[in-house]
Structures are given as structure tokens and as C-alpha cells.
Amino acid sequence: MTSSLDGLLFAPAADPEGGEVGTSTRFAYHERDGRIWAEYSGGAIERGHLVGTRDGDRLDFRYVQLRRDGGTSGGHCVSTVVTLPGGRLRLEETWEWESQEGSGTSVVEQIDG
């Protein structure tokens, strides 16, 4: 299993098709005893939260977000934690909306705070 996500910041590597987060969105992760959670904001997202579990290098979580236009949305995501050369982490994600139609994939990578 790769190192803890606790206290790490992540940003999307690209704007995911069909998603609402973008390259200006920042995710602040926390982890304790197999539980993960994060706060995020930036771009079209005013405020977002995710909560879930970690089993090895697999994350399974639900997310909910408030957009800057006042709308809300949420869904389910499964991510794989990958260690990049140099030690930074990448989350390779497969997600699906539960509040609307659509699904997709995305990649977020660890950034310096």
C-alpha cells in the first residue's frame, strides 16, 4: 500500500469530460484508520466534500458539491492510488453521477501546498 493521503493536496491533471471539477479545483485529503475524506473547491465548484474508505490502494467514496451557480450534484467514485516516479501520488478515478446522468474517468495528482 502506498503512503497515507492525510494532509496531501491534489489537483486534476485535465478537465474531465462530463465532470464539473477542473484544473483549478483543489482537493485537501485526510485519512485515518481506513477512512478517507476531503474538502475541495475551485473553478465551477464553490464547496465540495467526499467521504469513503480505503482498502490498500483502492478508494471508494461518495462526493457532493455545491456549484458556483447554486446547483448541487453528487455521485460515487472508485480510485486507484498510484505512486509516480519521484514519489508523488496519482489517483486514477472512475466516477458516476447519482444526482444526474453521466459517468467518466479522471486523474488527480498530488501538488505542493
Secondary structure, DSSP 8 states (H G I E B T S, - for coil): -----TT-EEEESS--TT-S--TT-EEEEEEETTEEEEEEEETTEEEEEEEEEEETTEEEEEEEEEETTS-EEEEEEEEEEEE-TTS-EEEEEEEEESSSS-EEEEEEEEE--
